[in-house]
Structures are given as structure tokens and as C-alpha cells.
Amino acid sequence: MIKDILKYSISNLWNRKTRSSLSILSILIGIAAIFALISFGYGLNSWINEFAQEMGVDKIMMLPGGGLTTSPGTSNIKFNKDDIEFVKKIKGVDEATAMYADSGKVGFKDYREVYTFVIGLSTDSREKRLVEEMFGGIEVQEGRELKKGDILKATVGYSFSVPNRLFKKAVSVGDKIEINNFPVEVIGIYEEIGSPTDDAQVYISIEGFEEIFEIDEFEYVYLRAAPDYNPSELAERIKEKFRKYRGQKEGEEDFTVQTFEDIMETFTNVLNILNGVLVLIAMISVVVAAVNIMNTMYTSILERTREIGVMKAIGAKNKFILFVFVAESGLLGLMGGSIGIVLGYLIARLGGYIAAIYGLSMIRPAFPLWLVAGCLLFAFLVGAGSGLLPSYKASKLKPVEALRYE
């Protein structure tokens, strides 16, 4: 019976190709949008998870009062070298290092100057590695890392090595760039992180940063919890002891202590909310598609009233009539969903390719099997659900009245 219903439904849809095509078009647009948006959201979540695994969960950050919402170089709240020494002595702190960060004017040859973040790192191997882990464990892909004695030398982000991204010509190891009019030699280029901001950063030694920017107080302090200590509990202890050290009242601290897990949770929550809003917007087109399918099925029933009467006159039950029209509307949804998935895949691939060209490789789509299956099932249910009421009305038609219908 199911086979007969499907054959009959497909035949009816084929005989009304124009109307069926319009219904399929309406639903495929919504499914394509949902598929593409969710694939980007899932891909970005995967990038965040990979980033988190590379960083590890033992990291703690001390920041100015506004935390990560404060742009580098804009806060008047700083940490001096005595502050860093105090934090290092807190029980449970395995490593601690400070980092300078400020916006700097960077020039290369006669090309236009760009403003980007300049990072001042410790040249101690352990401390420098701690900072690099906070950026996702990046490695130098060309040249070498900073070492002791490198005053006016720099390692640069991946974007410097790409023509027409920051400068018309790519920067190579051995080239000279200018930071706030100070000539600096490029000794290394970091691998790509996938974030335009991070990939455009310049890294110099703390000594070099102090010479160029004439700053001797830090804006960021990075800590590593000892293996036997819980980072969240240690962060609370650091906050309490440092608050007392600064003579501040509880709740009036001018600094923030956050674990890496707290930071990642904040990013993930924001991303989930954004994805939810985008999917809700895409759902509008699905609602429109559902109304269109319902209208198509009502029209189809009116055109086939005599046909329904004939089927009932020769013994077709209400259940059979109901299944016929539900199958037709479900097939419309399924076909629209299938084409929508293909279209959404192509859109997502193209979007990911364009994003990578502009240095946004973190925005990359992912296509898990559950997404494909979920979109297909959702499209079928939308189609079948939209046709349920018209199908029910068709199944309740009385044979004599249906046969007399003109």
C-alpha cells in the first residue's frame, strides 16, 4: 500500500510540475539558509574547541577591570613588576608572566602604514611559551622565535606573509619594518591562527617594547596553575590575595581574574545566542514555505474533488485518502530539503573559501551527518505537517458530494 501511495503521489506532483516546483523552491530557500548557518556555527564551535585543547585548561588571566571587553592599550589600570612578583609567590601558581599590548603604527617600505596590536613578550623560554599557548599554541613557521638580547627585532603574525593583506608585498624574514618609526628587523613569522586580529599582531621583546612605547607597566598577566590545583579555586584565591595587596574592598576591585574556561564559556554562550538568532531569522522562510505548501494542497484538493469521490466510491478508505495527500506534501518538503541541503553546502563552502582569503579561516563550515539527517527530517515534517489539515479535510469528503462537485 505504501508503495502504491508513493507512486500515486509522485505521479500527481509530476502532473502539476509548476505548482510543485514553486512549493519546493519556497522550502529549499529556508533549508539552505538553516543548513549553511548551522554549519558555520558548528565549524566555529569546533575551532574554539580545538583552540581550547591547544591552550589547555590550566591557564588564568589577570586583566584590567573590564576584562576582555577592554581593548589593549586603552585602560589606565596597569600591573607593575612588583605586582607580578607578588602573584608569582601565591601558592598554587606554577608560572606567571606579564605581557605588554598596545596599538602601534607599522610601516613596510613605501606602502601604506597600518595600525595593529604590538605585543611585548618576555624572552624567557618558559614565560614566552605560556603567552604563545594563550594564543592557541602558535608556532613560528618561518625564521626563529625571540630570544634574549633581541631588542629591535620582531616575530610577526601570519597576515604579514600574505601579499595584499596588510601590505601590497609580503613581509619576509630579514625584512625591516617600522614600529612607531623605529626600524625593527623581522626574524620570524608565526603560523596562521585564523583570526584577523591575532594574525596581524607584531611580537617584540619586553625590552624592545619599553624602548619604542616608553611604557613600564603591564596590562595583561598570564598564569599557569600548578598540576594539583583547581584553576577556578586558584583564581578566587589570587583575586582575594591581590585585592588585599592593593588595599581594595571586596566588589570594588579594579582588576579581573578569569580562568581560561570562564573565557571560553563566555565566547561559546555569545556564539550560541548569535547562532540561535540567525536560525530563527532563517525559520521565517520555512514558515512561509509551510503556508505555501498548505495552500498548494488545498488547491490540489479542490481540483481533485471528483477524483477523491471516485476513489471513495470504489472502496478507498479515509485513511488511504489522508495518506495520499500527506505523502504528497511530505514529498514536497523532502525534495525541497534535499535540494536545499545541496545549495546550503555550496553556499557554506563558498563562504568559507572567501573568509579564508580575507584571513578569517576560523570561520569555516563543518558538515556533520546529524546536520544532513536533521535538515532532511525537518523538511519532511514541515511538508507533511503543512499538508495534514488539508489532507484530513480531503479524507472526510462524502463520496456523493465529491462526485457531484464541478
VEXDREN-2710 file (C-alpha; in Angstrom, 1 decimal):
% VEXDREN-2710
k/r/px/py/pz
1/MET/0.0/0.0/0.0
2/ILE/2.8/2.4/0.9
3/LYS/4.5/1.8/-2.5
4/ASP/1.2/2.5/-4.3
5/ILE/0.7/5.7/-2.3
6/LEU/4.2/6.9/-3.1
7/LYS/3.8/6.1/-6.8
8/TYR/0.4/7.8/-7.0
9/SER/1.7/10.9/-5.0
10/ILE/4.8/11.3/-7.3
11/SER/2.6/11.0/-10.3
12/ASN/0.3/13.7/-9.1
13/LEU/3.2/16.0/-8.2
14/TRP/4.7/15.5/-11.6
15/ASN/1.4/16.3/-13.4
16/ARG/1.5/19.7/-11.5
17/LYS/5.1/20.5/-12.1
18/THR/4.9/24.3/-12.0
19/ARG/3.0/24.4/-8.7
20/SER/5.1/21.7/-7.2
21/SER/8.3/23.4/-8.2
22/LEU/7.2/26.7/-6.6
23/SER/6.5/24.8/-3.3
24/ILE/9.8/23.1/-3.5
25/LEU/11.6/26.4/-4.1
26/SER/9.9/28.0/-1.1
27/ILE/11.1/25.4/1.3
28/LEU/14.6/24.8/-0.2
29/ILE/15.5/28.5/0.5
30/GLY/14.8/28.1/4.2
31/ILE/16.5/24.8/4.5
32/ALA/19.6/26.1/2.6
33/ALA/19.8/29.1/5.0
34/ILE/19.4/26.9/8.1
35/PHE/22.0/24.3/6.8
36/ALA/24.6/27.0/5.9
37/LEU/24.2/28.9/9.2
38/ILE/24.3/25.9/11.4
39/SER/27.3/24.5/9.5
40/PHE/29.2/27.8/10.1
41/GLY/28.2/27.8/13.8
42/TYR/29.2/24.2/14.3
43/GLY/32.5/24.9/12.5
44/LEU/33.2/27.9/14.7
45/ASN/32.5/25.9/17.8
46/SER/34.9/23.2/16.5
47/TRP/37.6/25.8/16.0
48/ILE/37.0/27.1/19.6
49/ASN/37.2/23.6/21.0
50/GLU/40.5/22.9/19.1
51/PHE/41.8/26.3/20.3
52/ALA/40.9/25.3/23.9
53/GLN/42.6/21.9/23.6
54/GLU/45.8/23.6/22.4
55/MET/45.7/26.2/25.2
56/GLY/44.9/23.7/28.0
57/VAL/42.6/24.4/31.0
58/ASP/45.3/25.3/33.5
59/LYS/45.6/29.0/32.3
60/ILE/44.5/32.0/34.4
61/MET/44.4/35.7/33.2
62/MET/44.7/38.9/35.2
63/LEU/43.2/41.8/33.3
64/PRO/42.1/45.4/33.9
65/GLY/38.7/45.9/35.4
66/GLY/36.7/45.5/32.2
67/GLY/38.4/42.2/31.4
68/LEU/38.5/41.2/27.8
69/THR/36.0/43.9/26.9
70/THR/38.7/46.5/27.3
71/SER/40.8/47.0/24.2
72/PRO/44.6/46.7/24.6
73/GLY/46.3/49.9/25.4
74/THR/43.1/51.7/26.4
75/SER/43.0/51.0/30.1
76/ASN/44.6/53.2/32.7
77/ILE/44.8/50.3/35.1
78/LYS/48.2/48.5/34.9
79/PHE/50.3/46.0/36.7
80/ASN/53.9/46.7/37.7
81/LYS/56.8/44.4/38.2
82/ASP/56.2/44.2/41.9
83/ASP/52.6/43.1/41.3
84/ILE/53.9/40.3/39.1
85/GLU/56.4/39.1/41.8
86/PHE/53.7/39.1/44.4
87/VAL/51.4/37.0/42.2
88/LYS/54.3/34.5/41.5
89/LYS/54.6/33.8/45.2
90/ILE/50.9/32.8/45.7
91/LYS/50.7/29.1/46.5
92/GLY/49.4/27.2/43.5
93/VAL/50.8/29.5/40.8
94/ASP/53.2/27.4/38.8
95/GLU/54.2/30.1/36.2
96/ALA/53.5/33.8/35.8
97/THR/54.4/36.3/33.1
98/ALA/53.3/39.7/32.0
99/MET/52.6/41.0/28.6
100/TYR/52.6/44.5/27.1
101/ALA/50.0/45.2/24.4
102/ASP/49.3/48.5/22.6
103/SER/48.2/49.7/19.2
104/GLY/51.2/50.7/17.1
105/LYS/51.8/52.2/13.7
106/VAL/53.5/49.7/11.5
107/GLY/55.1/50.6/8.2
108/PHE/56.9/48.5/5.5
109/LYS/58.9/50.1/2.7
110/ASP/56.8/52.8/0.9
111/TYR/53.5/51.0/1.3
112/ARG/50.7/52.5/3.4
113/GLU/51.1/52.3/7.2
114/VAL/48.7/50.1/9.2
115/TYR/47.7/50.2/12.8
116/THR/47.8/46.9/14.6
117/PHE/48.5/45.5/18.1
118/VAL/52.1/45.2/19.2
119/ILE/52.8/42.6/21.9
120/GLY/55.7/42.8/24.3
121/LEU/56.8/39.3/25.4
122/SER/59.3/38.0/27.9
123/THR/62.2/36.3/26.1
124/ASP/62.4/33.7/28.9
125/SER/61.6/30.4/27.1
126/ARG/59.0/29.2/29.7
127/GLU/57.3/32.6/30.1
128/LYS/57.2/33.2/26.3
129/ARG/55.7/29.8/25.8
130/LEU/53.0/30.5/28.3
131/VAL/51.9/33.6/26.3
132/GLU/52.1/31.6/23.0
133/GLU/49.8/28.9/24.5
134/MET/47.3/31.7/25.3
135/PHE/47.2/32.3/21.6
136/GLY/46.4/28.7/20.8
137/GLY/49.9/27.3/21.0
138/ILE/51.1/29.0/17.8
139/GLU/54.5/28.1/16.4
140/VAL/57.0/30.0/14.3
141/GLN/56.6/28.6/10.8
142/GLU/59.5/30.5/9.3
143/GLY/62.6/32.0/10.9
144/ARG/63.0/31.8/14.6
145/GLU/61.5/32.9/17.9
146/LEU/62.5/35.9/20.0
147/LYS/65.4/35.3/22.4
148/LYS/67.4/37.2/25.0
149/GLY/69.1/40.2/23.5
150/ASP/66.5/40.8/20.7
151/ILE/65.7/44.4/21.3
152/LEU/64.6/45.8/18.0
153/LYS/63.7/42.5/16.4
154/ALA/60.2/41.1/15.9
155/THR/58.2/38.0/15.0
156/VAL/55.1/38.8/13.1
157/GLY/51.7/37.2/12.5
158/TYR/50.8/35.2/9.5
159/SER/49.0/38.0/7.7
160/PHE/52.3/39.8/7.2
161/SER/53.4/37.0/4.9
162/VAL/50.4/37.2/2.6
163/PRO/50.5/39.8/-0.2
164/ASN/47.8/42.4/-0.3
165/ARG/46.5/41.6/3.1
166/LEU/48.4/44.1/5.2
167/PHE/50.9/45.4/2.6
168/LYS/51.0/45.0/-1.1
169/LYS/54.1/42.9/-0.8
170/ALA/54.6/40.1/1.6
171/VAL/57.0/40.6/4.5
172/SER/59.8/38.0/4.7
173/VAL/62.3/37.0/7.3
174/GLY/65.1/39.5/7.3
175/ASP/63.0/42.5/6.1
176/LYS/62.8/45.7/8.1
177/ILE/59.5/47.1/9.3
178/GLU/58.9/50.3/11.3
179/ILE/57.0/50.3/14.6
180/ASN/56.1/53.9/15.5
181/ASN/59.0/55.0/13.3
182/PHE/61.5/52.6/15.0
183/PRO/63.2/50.3/12.5
184/VAL/62.7/46.7/13.5
185/GLU/64.1/43.5/11.9
186/VAL/61.7/40.6/11.2
187/ILE/63.3/37.4/12.5
188/GLY/60.2/35.1/12.4
189/ILE/56.7/34.6/11.1
190/TYR/54.1/32.8/13.1
191/GLU/51.7/30.2/11.6
192/GLU/48.1/31.1/10.9
193/ILE/45.7/31.3/13.9
194/GLY/42.6/32.1/11.8
195/SER/41.7/35.4/13.5
196/PRO/42.5/38.6/11.5
197/THR/43.4/40.5/14.7
198/ASP/45.7/37.8/16.0
199/ASP/47.3/37.1/12.6
200/ALA/48.1/40.8/12.2
201/GLN/49.9/41.2/15.5
202/VAL/53.6/42.1/15.9
203/TYR/55.6/40.4/18.8
204/ILE/58.7/42.1/20.2
205/SER/60.7/41.6/23.4
206/ILE/59.7/43.4/26.6
207/GLU/62.9/45.5/26.4
208/GLY/62.1/46.5/22.8
209/PHE/58.5/47.4/23.7
210/GLU/59.7/49.6/26.6
211/GLU/62.1/51.4/24.2
212/ILE/59.5/52.0/21.5
213/PHE/56.4/52.8/23.6
214/GLU/58.2/54.2/26.7
215/ILE/55.9/52.1/29.0
216/ASP/57.0/50.1/32.0
217/GLU/53.6/48.8/33.3
218/PHE/51.8/45.7/32.1
219/GLU/48.2/45.3/31.1
220/TYR/48.0/41.5/31.0
221/VAL/49.3/38.9/33.4
222/TYR/49.1/35.2/32.4
223/LEU/49.3/32.5/35.0
224/ARG/49.6/28.7/34.9
225/ALA/48.0/26.7/37.8
226/ALA/50.2/24.0/39.4
227/PRO/49.2/20.5/38.4
228/ASP/47.5/19.7/41.7
229/TYR/45.4/22.9/41.9
230/ASN/42.0/23.6/40.6
231/PRO/42.2/26.7/38.3
232/SER/38.8/28.1/39.4
233/GLU/39.7/27.8/43.1
234/LEU/43.2/29.3/42.5
235/ALA/41.7/32.2/40.5
236/GLU/39.5/33.1/43.6
237/ARG/42.5/32.8/45.9
238/ILE/44.6/35.1/43.6
239/LYS/41.7/37.6/43.4
240/GLU/41.4/37.7/47.2
241/LYS/45.1/38.0/48.0
242/PHE/45.7/40.6/45.3
243/ARG/42.7/42.6/46.4
244/LYS/44.1/42.8/49.9
245/TYR/47.6/43.5/48.5
246/ARG/46.2/46.5/46.7
247/GLY/44.1/47.6/49.7
248/GLN/40.8/47.3/47.9
249/LYS/37.4/46.4/49.2
250/GLU/35.6/43.2/48.0
251/GLY/33.5/44.0/45.0
252/GLU/35.4/47.2/44.2
253/GLU/38.4/45.6/42.6
254/ASP/39.9/47.4/39.6
255/PHE/41.1/44.1/38.1
256/THR/39.6/40.8/36.9
257/VAL/40.9/37.3/37.4
258/GLN/39.5/34.8/34.9
259/THR/40.2/31.2/34.2
260/PHE/40.5/30.1/30.6
261/GLU/37.4/28.0/30.9
262/ASP/35.4/31.1/32.0
263/ILE/36.6/33.0/28.9
264/MET/35.7/30.1/26.6
265/GLU/32.3/29.7/28.2
266/THR/31.6/33.4/27.6
267/PHE/32.6/33.1/23.9
268/THR/30.6/29.9/23.5
269/ASN/27.4/31.4/25.1
270/VAL/27.7/34.5/22.8
271/LEU/28.2/32.3/19.8
272/ASN/25.2/30.1/20.7
273/ILE/22.9/33.1/21.1
274/LEU/24.1/34.5/17.7
275/ASN/23.5/31.2/16.0
276/GLY/20.1/31.0/17.6
277/VAL/19.1/34.4/16.3
278/LEU/20.3/33.7/12.8
279/VAL/18.5/30.3/12.7
280/LEU/15.2/32.0/13.9
281/ILE/15.6/34.5/11.1
282/ALA/16.0/31.6/8.6
283/MET/12.9/29.9/10.1
284/ILE/10.8/32.8/8.8
285/SER/11.3/31.5/5.2
286/VAL/10.4/28.0/6.4
287/VAL/7.1/29.3/7.9
288/VAL/6.4/30.9/4.5
289/ALA/7.2/27.6/2.8
290/ALA/4.8/25.8/5.1
291/VAL/2.0/28.2/4.3
292/ASN/2.7/27.8/0.6
293/ILE/2.6/24.0/0.8
294/MET/-0.7/24.2/2.7
295/ASN/-2.1/26.5/0.1
296/THR/-0.9/24.1/-2.7
297/MET/-2.6/21.1/-1.0
298/TYR/-5.9/23.0/-0.6
299/THR/-5.8/23.9/-4.3
300/SER/-4.9/20.4/-5.2
301/ILE/-7.9/19.0/-3.2
302/LEU/-10.3/21.4/-4.8
303/GLU/-9.1/20.4/-8.3
304/ARG/-9.3/16.7/-7.4
305/THR/-12.6/16.6/-5.5
306/ARG/-14.3/14.4/-8.2
307/GLU/-11.2/12.1/-8.2
308/ILE/-11.5/11.7/-4.4
309/GLY/-15.2/10.9/-4.9
310/VAL/-14.3/8.2/-7.4
311/MET/-11.7/6.6/-5.1
312/LYS/-14.1/6.5/-2.2
313/ALA/-16.9/5.1/-4.5
314/ILE/-14.7/2.1/-5.4
315/GLY/-13.8/1.5/-1.7
316/ALA/-10.9/3.8/-0.7
317/LYS/-10.9/4.4/3.0
318/ASN/-10.4/7.8/4.7
319/LYS/-7.0/6.6/5.9
320/PHE/-5.9/6.0/2.3
321/ILE/-7.0/9.4/1.2
322/LEU/-5.3/11.0/4.2
323/PHE/-2.0/9.2/3.5
324/VAL/-2.1/10.1/-0.2
325/PHE/-2.2/13.9/0.4
326/VAL/0.2/13.8/3.5
327/ALA/2.6/11.8/1.3
328/GLU/2.4/14.4/-1.4
329/SER/3.1/17.3/1.0
330/GLY/5.8/15.3/2.7
331/LEU/7.5/14.6/-0.6
332/LEU/7.4/18.3/-1.5
333/GLY/9.2/19.0/1.8
334/LEU/11.7/16.2/1.3
335/MET/12.6/17.3/-2.2
336/GLY/12.9/20.9/-1.2
337/GLY/15.0/19.8/1.8
338/SER/17.3/17.7/-0.4
339/ILE/18.0/20.5/-2.9
340/GLY/18.3/23.0/0.0
341/ILE/21.0/20.9/1.7
342/VAL/23.0/20.8/-1.6
343/LEU/22.5/24.6/-2.1
344/GLY/23.4/25.3/1.6
345/TYR/26.5/23.1/1.3
346/LEU/27.7/25.1/-1.8
347/ILE/27.0/28.4/-0.1
348/ALA/28.8/27.4/3.1
349/ARG/31.8/26.1/1.1
350/LEU/32.0/29.4/-0.9
351/GLY/31.6/31.4/2.3
352/GLY/34.4/29.5/4.0
353/TYR/36.7/30.0/1.0
354/ILE/36.0/33.7/0.9
355/ALA/36.5/34.0/4.6
356/ALA/39.9/32.2/4.3
357/ILE/41.0/34.6/1.6
358/TYR/40.4/37.5/4.0
359/GLY/42.2/35.9/6.9
360/LEU/39.1/34.5/8.6
361/SER/39.9/30.8/8.5
362/MET/38.4/30.4/11.9
363/ILE/35.0/30.9/10.1
364/ARG/34.9/27.5/8.4
365/PRO/31.8/25.4/7.9
366/ALA/31.5/21.8/9.1
367/PHE/29.0/19.2/7.9
368/PRO/28.3/16.5/10.4
369/LEU/26.0/13.7/9.4
370/TRP/23.4/14.7/12.0
371/LEU/23.0/18.1/10.3
372/VAL/22.2/16.5/7.0
373/ALA/19.8/14.0/8.5
374/GLY/18.2/16.6/10.8
375/CYS/17.6/19.0/7.9
376/LEU/16.0/16.2/5.8
377/LEU/13.8/15.1/8.6
378/PHE/12.8/18.7/9.4
379/ALA/12.0/19.5/5.8
380/PHE/9.8/16.3/5.6
381/LEU/8.0/17.1/8.8
382/VAL/7.3/20.7/7.7
383/GLY/5.9/19.5/4.4
384/ALA/3.9/16.7/5.9
385/GLY/2.7/18.8/8.8
386/SER/1.6/21.6/6.4
387/GLY/-0.5/19.2/4.4
388/LEU/-2.0/17.5/7.4
389/LEU/-5.1/19.7/7.7
390/PRO/-5.9/19.8/4.0
391/SER/-5.4/16.0/3.8
392/TYR/-7.7/15.5/6.8
393/LYS/-10.5/17.6/5.1
394/ALA/-10.0/15.6/1.9
395/SER/-10.4/12.3/3.7
396/LYS/-13.7/13.5/5.2
397/LEU/-15.3/14.4/1.9
398/LYS/-18.5/12.4/1.3
399/PRO/-18.4/10.4/-2.0
400/VAL/-21.8/11.6/-3.4
401/GLU/-21.0/15.3/-2.8
402/ALA/-17.5/14.8/-4.2
403/LEU/-18.8/13.2/-7.3
404/ARG/-21.3/16.0/-7.9
405/TYR/-18.6/18.7/-7.4
406/GLU/-18.0/20.8/-10.6
END
